[in-house]
Amino acid sequence: MAPTAKPPVAKLIDYGKYKYNEKIKAREARRNQSTAEIKEIRFRLKIDDHDFDVKKGHVLRFLNGGDKVKVTIMLRGREQSRPIGGVELLRRLADEVSESGTIEFAPKQEGRNIIMTLAPKGKKIHTQSEQRRRGAESRAERQARQAARLAAKQGTQDAAAVAAQASVESDQNHKEGSNAEDEN
């Protein structure tokens, strides 16, 4: 630990415990690490307003979830000769989702497609913890329902067992009564 000290100082440790603690720290670091997925959504150049709004809603959901969004406009036939309409459509989308995301890569034509990438403004860590919390709540609800079902099932089995026991006892009492009459 301190080789330059007079006298040199060393600390003895349990190496297995040290390796275990290092593995736990590495696992925690991976859990807290944020990784952004790239979601893709495709548009056509001649898209209606309502369809545009629906797809814009999907883009907003992805951005609010902390994921990057790759927006692709597919051009066909004569549309390829005039890609300016696709660029305008992508800019309109970027303006409408500017509260949730920013343009990471500007619109660029690649073959028959015009591609733009949007990045979220928020961090994904918060949304992941929210998803974990909701998952834990739903898991707890599921377990409570299952426990209630098991308790009800156990109650019906107990009632059936009591009824069977009473039936057996009444049969025995009936037999004993008939045997006593036969002896008289």
C-alpha positions, 0 to 999 in steps of 0.5 A: 500500500505504501512502499515509500513509508518507513517501514513499508506498509502493506495490507492483507486482503481476501482476494476472492472477496476483492474480486467479488466486490469488483464484479458487483461494482462493474454490474452496477456501472453497467446498470446505470449506463444509458444506451440510446437505441436508434428507432426508425420511422418511414414517411412517404413524400405524399403524406396526409396531415393526419398520417403525418400527425400520427407518425409525429406522435410515434417520433415524440414517443421515441424521443421522450423514451430517450431513443434516437430516431432515424426518419426516412422519406422514401422517394419513388419514380419522379419524386427522386428528381425533386427531393426538395419536398422531402427535405421540407417535410423533414424540416417541418417534422424537426420544427414540430418535435423541437421541444423533445429532440434536436437534429443530430444529422441534417436531411441528406439524400442517399439513393432513393431515400432522404434520411435525418436523425433526431436525438433526444434532449433528455436522458434515458436514465430517468425513463428507464427508472420510470419503466423499472418502477412501473414494472415493479408495481405491475409485478407486485399487483400480479403477485398479489392477485396470484396470492389471492387466487391461491388462498381462495383455492386453498379455502375451497380445498379445505372446505372440501376436505372438511365436508369429506371428513364429515361424510366419512364420520357420518358413514362410520356413525351410521355403520356403528348404529346399524351394527348395534341394532343387529346385535340387539 
